[in-house]
Amino acid sequence: MKVADLMQTDVRAVTADMPVSEVIVALEDARVSGLPVIDARSRVIGVVSSTDLIGAQAETRSAEERQILLEETRVQDIMTPRPLMIEPTADVAEAARHMLYAEVSRLFVEDNGILVGVISQTDIVHAVGSGKLA
């Protein structure tokens, strides 16, 4: 089975200049724990996750610092640059190995450098559980 067969194609993305407060809303609205960060050409330049947000929040020491984090801090300041990517034609087993060895929950899928989807550990487990993937 190929990544294209399991990947989610309705992927919400954020931009590097977006404030942290908007990313929190985007994560909540999408009901995911991480979103790709794209440039003006829709190329993935990073990933921002709930782990990044928790880490940034943990470094604040006061209500004032938390407010600055939410309103003035930009995604580019807390994102993880250069996330792992995979092509839609790759085998799902390859995607699973990449996630396992890199200790990540998701891989963004790009075709010719353009974001076309995301495949997560949950997608793979669901496919195994439903019998789509043996």
KOLVEXLUM-387614 format. One line per field, with one value per residue: residue number from 1; residue in three letters; y, z, x of N, C-alpha, C in turn. Coordinates in pm, whole numbers, padded with zeros to 5 digits, always signed. Last residue first. Layout:
N
nr: c(NUM  ...)
rest: c(ala  ...)
n_y: c(Y  ...)
n_z: c(Z  ...)
n_x: c(X  ...)
ca_y: c(Y  ...)
ca_z: c(Z  ...)
ca_x: c(X  ...)
c_y: c(Y  ...)
c_z: c(Z  ...)
c_x: c(X  ...)
This chain:
134
nr: c(134  133  132  131  130  129  128  127  126  125  124  123  122  121  120  119  118  117  116  115  114  113  112  111  110  109  108  107  106  105  104  103  102  101  100  99  98  97  96  95  94  93  92  91  90  89  88  87  86  85  84  83  82  81  80  79  78  77  76  75  74  73  72  71  70  69  68  67  66  65  64  63  62  61  60  59  58  57  56  55  54  53  52  51  50  49  48  47  46  45  44  43  42  41  40  39  38  37  36  35  34  33  32  31  30  29  28  27  26  25  24  23  22  21  20  19  18  17  16  15  14  13  12  11  10  9  8  7  6  5  4  3  2  1)
rest: c(ala  leu  lys  gly  ser  gly  val  ala  his  val  ile  asp  thr  gln  ser  ile  val  gly  val  leu  ile  gly  asn  asp  glu  val  phe  leu  arg  ser  val  glu  ala  tyr  leu  met  his  arg  ala  ala  glu  ala  val  asp  ala  thr  pro  glu  ile  met  leu  pro  arg  pro  thr  met  ile  asp  gln  val  arg  thr  glu  glu  leu  leu  ile  gln  arg  glu  glu  ala  ser  arg  thr  glu  ala  gln  ala  gly  ile  leu  asp  thr  ser  ser  val  val  gly  ile  val  arg  ser  arg  ala  asp  ile  val  pro  leu  gly  ser  val  arg  ala  asp  glu  leu  ala  val  ile  val  glu  ser  val  pro  met  asp  ala  thr  val  ala  arg  val  asp  thr  gln  met  leu  asp  ala  val  lys  met)
n_y: c(-00522  -00280  -00294  -00372  -00192  -00191  -00081  +00174  +00272  +00287  +00487  +00708  +00733  +00824  +00994  +01192  +01453  +01636  +01799  +02058  +02026  +01887  +01677  +01633  +01535  +01494  +01474  +01240  +01205  +01165  +01051  +00907  +00814  +00547  +00576  +00719  +00541  +00317  +00423  +00468  +00204  +00108  +00247  +00352  +00651  +00829  +01067  +01102  +01281  +01453  +01596  +01955  +02211  +02330  +02361  +02686  +02921  +03128  +03098  +03191  +03460  +03644  +03813  +03673  +03460  +03573  +03783  +03631  +03512  +03740  +03807  +03595  +03437  +03276  +03040  +02787  +02662  +02760  +02615  +02352  +02372  +02417  +02181  +02002  +02071  +02203  +02292  +02249  +02390  +02438  +02328  +02555  +02751  +02983  +03109  +02822  +02658  +02419  +02175  +02099  +01875  +01753  +01843  +01984  +02219  +02386  +02356  +02463  +02726  +02823  +02818  +02999  +03238  +03267  +03297  +03461  +03388  +03361  +03108  +02979  +02654  +02436  +02149  +01922  +01688  +01441  +01189  +00872  +00622  +00622  +00749  +00547  +00223  -00118)
n_z: c(+00595  +00576  +00613  +00861  +01059  +01178  +00972  +00954  +01212  +01199  +01003  +01125  +01353  +01243  +00935  +00659  +00457  +00143  -00027  -00078  -00331  -00437  -00580  -00312  +00027  +00340  +00665  +00913  +01271  +01506  +01551  +01576  +01373  +01368  +01318  +01079  +00905  +00922  +00803  +00544  +00468  +00470  +00257  +00000  -00194  -00338  -00199  -00003  +00301  +00544  +00856  +00865  +00898  +01239  +01459  +01595  +01730  +01552  +01354  +01483  +01709  +01985  +02060  +02188  +02347  +02468  +02608  +02793  +02930  +03047  +03221  +03394  +03393  +03270  +03004  +02934  +02882  +02631  +02475  +02525  +02420  +02150  +02081  +02126  +01929  +01663  +01344  +01106  +00796  +00535  +00246  +00012  -00087  -00136  +00108  +00328  +00614  +00855  +00947  +01287  +01540  +01647  +01558  +01507  +01379  +01600  +01741  +01557  +01537  +01799  +01804  +01603  +01714  +01917  +01776  +01456  +01151  +00994  +00879  +00855  +00844  +00704  +00688  +00446  +00321  +00283  +00457  +00319  +00206  -00055  -00054  +00043  -00072  +00000)
n_x: c(-00231  -00467  -00735  -00825  -00854  -00601  -00444  -00560  -00509  -00230  -00205  -00325  -00161  +00075  -00017  +00049  -00072  -00032  +00105  +00330  +00574  +00789  +00672  +00475  +00485  +00350  +00478  +00421  +00396  +00524  +00862  +01109  +01256  +01174  +00892  +00878  +01014  +00843  +00610  +00704  +00751  +00491  +00380  +00604  +00562  +00412  +00416  +00717  +00782  +00986  +01055  +01108  +01271  +01235  +00981  +00893  +00935  +00969  +00781  +00548  +00626  +00510  +00304  +00093  +00196  +00425  +00306  +00163  +00374  +00488  +00276  +00268  +00594  +00773  +00809  +00877  +00639  +00576  +00754  +00659  +00401  +00465  +00595  +00383  +00207  +00414  +00503  +00756  +00881  +00844  +00694  +00566  +00399  +00530  +00558  +00589  +00438  +00437  +00192  +00105  -00013  -00229  -00569  -00808  -00838  -00886  -00642  -00461  -00566  -00529  -00250  -00193  -00271  -00078  +00161  +00120  +00294  +00516  +00504  +00167  +00009  -00243  -00441  -00516  -00669  -00561  -00400  -00297  -00340  -00253  -00008  +00160  +00047  +00085)
ca_y: c(-00645  -00301  -00239  -00476  -00210  -00234  -00217  +00085  +00254  +00196  +00352  +00660  +00698  +00692  +00987  +01057  +01414  +01556  +01738  +01985  +02091  +01999  +01782  +01587  +01635  +01432  +01551  +01281  +01230  +01112  +01153  +00936  +00958  +00579  +00501  +00773  +00678  +00308  +00376  +00581  +00299  +00050  +00280  +00245  +00567  +00697  +00989  +01117  +01157  +01451  +01481  +01829  +02096  +02346  +02272  +02569  +02799  +03129  +03073  +03048  +03407  +03539  +03868  +03783  +03444  +03450  +03813  +03718  +03427  +03664  +03901  +03618  +03527  +03279  +03168  +02881  +02622  +02807  +02761  +02390  +02342  +02517  +02309  +01990  +02100  +02102  +02343  +02194  +02351  +02484  +02307  +02458  +02629  +02892  +03169  +02953  +02672  +02562  +02218  +02154  +01942  +01795  +01773  +01867  +02103  +02373  +02316  +02326  +02639  +02812  +02741  +02858  +03187  +03260  +03173  +03462  +03382  +03490  +03136  +03047  +02788  +02478  +02290  +01960  +01817  +01545  +01289  +01009  +00646  +00549  +00819  +00659  +00347  +00000)
ca_z: c(+00669  +00571  +00486  +00764  +00971  +01254  +01021  +00837  +01167  +01296  +00980  +00995  +01368  +01305  +01078  +00706  +00579  +00244  -00079  +00024  -00287  -00348  -00651  -00449  -00077  +00208  +00563  +00805  +01138  +01494  +01516  +01691  +01401  +01394  +01432  +01201  +00925  +00970  +00942  +00626  +00473  +00563  +00393  +00066  -00101  -00399  -00200  -00128  +00225  +00437  +00767  +00911  +00813  +01096  +01429  +01508  +01810  +01673  +01319  +01462  +01580  +01936  +01987  +02097  +02266  +02389  +02500  +02701  +02858  +02949  +03117  +03308  +03447  +03416  +03056  +02954  +03003  +02748  +02479  +02557  +02563  +02227  +02068  +02205  +02067  +01731  +01479  +01168  +00936  +00591  +00390  +00045  -00031  -00249  +00010  +00278  +00473  +00836  +00868  +01156  +01468  +01741  +01537  +01597  +01296  +01494  +01802  +01605  +01419  +01744  +01903  +01585  +01599  +01953  +01848  +01600  +01227  +01060  +00979  +00801  +00899  +00725  +00723  +00545  +00367  +00185  +00463  +00366  +00346  -00024  -00115  +00130  -00086  +00000)
ca_x: c(-00200  -00322  -00687  -00793  -00970  -00718  -00418  -00558  -00647  -00294  -00151  -00373  -00302  +00073  +00018  +00018  -00003  -00101  -00018  +00254  +00451  +00815  +00746  +00490  +00503  +00366  +00410  +00509  +00340  +00388  +00764  +01023  +01271  +01315  +00945  +00816  +01063  +00982  +00607  +00657  +00862  +00589  +00337  +00530  +00638  +00436  +00293  +00644  +00777  +00886  +01068  +01047  +01301  +01262  +01092  +00874  +00917  +01050  +00920  +00568  +00585  +00598  +00418  +00065  +00076  +00434  +00401  +00091  +00280  +00566  +00319  +00153  +00492  +00776  +00759  +00987  +00712  +00499  +00763  +00797  +00419  +00390  +00665  +00506  +00168  +00334  +00478  +00636  +00887  +00972  +00702  +00671  +00340  +00514  +00465  +00631  +00471  +00461  +00308  +00071  +00093  -00126  -00444  -00806  -00806  -00986  -00769  -00445  -00559  -00664  -00327  -00156  -00345  -00220  +00135  +00142  +00170  +00495  +00608  +00285  +00028  -00105  -00434  -00416  -00720  -00529  -00507  -00273  -00379  -00376  -00122  +00125  +00123  +00000)
c_y: c(-00641  -00423  -00269  -00425  -00315  -00263  -00272  -00059  +00160  +00168  +00251  +00516  +00646  +00643  +00842  +01048  +01271  +01534  +01657  +01932  +02001  +02070  +01907  +01700  +01568  +01543  +01492  +01363  +01261  +01124  +01087  +01056  +01001  +00726  +00545  +00707  +00737  +00447  +00368  +00543  +00419  +00141  +00225  +00287  +00462  +00603  +00849  +01028  +01183  +01313  +01481  +01717  +01964  +02212  +02284  +02484  +02673  +03000  +03066  +03016  +03259  +03481  +03763  +03824  +03549  +03438  +03692  +03755  +03509  +03573  +03829  +03711  +03538  +03367  +03161  +03017  +02718  +02775  +02816  +02541  +02382  +02496  +02416  +02119  +02089  +02147  +02247  +02258  +02283  +02445  +02347  +02450  +02519  +02757  +03078  +03000  +02813  +02576  +02370  +02190  +01987  +01865  +01825  +01778  +01973  +02249  +02293  +02274  +02493  +02716  +02719  +02771  +03040  +03203  +03159  +03329  +03386  +03496  +03265  +03086  +02848  +02619  +02323  +02110  +01865  +01683  +01400  +01093  +00792  +00578  +00752  +00732  +00454  +00124)
c_z: c(+00723  +00656  +00465  +00629  +00864  +01168  +01091  +00876  +01047  +01255  +01073  +00970  +01238  +01319  +01125  +00850  +00611  +00367  +00026  -00035  -00187  -00294  -00566  -00528  -00211  +00105  +00428  +00708  +01039  +01354  +01494  +01665  +01522  +01429  +01467  +01325  +01056  +00997  +01000  +00773  +00560  +00577  +00497  +00210  -00038  -00308  -00258  -00126  +00099  +00370  +00668  +00810  +00864  +01028  +01279  +01501  +01726  +01754  +01441  +01435  +01570  +01807  +01929  +02008  +02157  +02295  +02408  +02581  +02756  +02866  +03008  +03193  +03347  +03477  +03207  +03005  +03035  +02877  +02601  +02569  +02607  +02377  +02153  +02200  +02159  +01871  +01544  +01306  +00980  +00738  +00439  +00197  -00008  -00208  -00110  +00173  +00439  +00692  +00862  +01080  +01331  +01673  +01635  +01569  +01375  +01409  +01695  +01662  +01459  +01625  +01852  +01682  +01573  +01838  +01882  +01665  +01378  +01143  +01055  +00914  +00836  +00784  +00750  +00566  +00482  +00224  +00367  +00368  +00390  +00117  -00081  +00078  +00011  +00000)
c_x: c(-00059  -00291  -00540  -00747  -00945  -00840  -00542  -00533  -00654  -00439  -00216  -00329  -00360  -00070  +00020  +00067  -00046  -00016  -00093  +00124  +00377  +00694  +00764  +00552  +00526  +00379  +00447  +00425  +00451  +00330  +00629  +00932  +01189  +01337  +01087  +00875  +01008  +01039  +00748  +00658  +00825  +00710  +00434  +00496  +00546  +00515  +00310  +00520  +00695  +00890  +00952  +01070  +01241  +01288  +01117  +01001  +00907  +01040  +01011  +00715  +00619  +00540  +00513  +00182  +00063  +00315  +00415  +00179  +00201  +00476  +00399  +00190  +00377  +00667  +00750  +00940  +00826  +00573  +00690  +00813  +00559  +00406  +00597  +00587  +00289  +00296  +00379  +00625  +00759  +00987  +00842  +00683  +00442  +00455  +00440  +00529  +00516  +00509  +00314  +00197  +00049  -00009  -00340  -00686  -00807  -00964  -00876  -00576  -00545  -00666  -00469  -00234  -00314  -00304  -00013  +00100  +00199  +00366  +00585  +00379  +00152  -00104  -00288  -00418  -00630  -00579  -00469  -00400  -00373  -00428  -00255  +00001  +00072  +00089)
